[in-house]
């Protein structure tokens, strides 16, 4: 809201003043850094848009179910791409989550 911008701006100006002069923000790698910041913002925008559309066309419960599936997929991607280890309890948790999603879709 408009009322929160002034305190946040003052806080940023007083406490984070040194960050304005960080050499990484204007050095040789700055265009790549700002491009990544812009890309991150765009991804966040479209994620929020997708959340809104899912809620509009289905329900808030389905959004939560899909959020649980997203966590399982994130674990799977980290396992496949980065080779992260998954403990037995995490694997069981993923299996229970997917079983719960299947049961929800069956009963729905």
Phi, psi and omega in degrees: 000165182298325183292334182273345182293319182296309178298321180292321177295317178296316178301313181299317181293324183276315187271321185259024184303320181296331183294334179296334184252022177293127182297337179292337181281345180226006181279194184295332180267007185298316180301321178294317180299313180293327175296319178292323176297316178296316178299318178299317178296319179294318178298318178296319179300312183289330174295316177295322177297317178296319177300317179298315182293321177297316179296321180295319186267345179236254178201169178294328179295317179297324177299319178293321178298315179295328175297322176293321177295322179299321178295317179297318178295324177297319177296317179296317179295317179295328177291314184284316185276312187262351179072023178295145178276146178242126180288165180298320180293326177292320178296318177296319178299319177295318180295318178295320178299312180294325176294321178294321177296317179297317179295321178298314180293326179292316183281339182288000000 
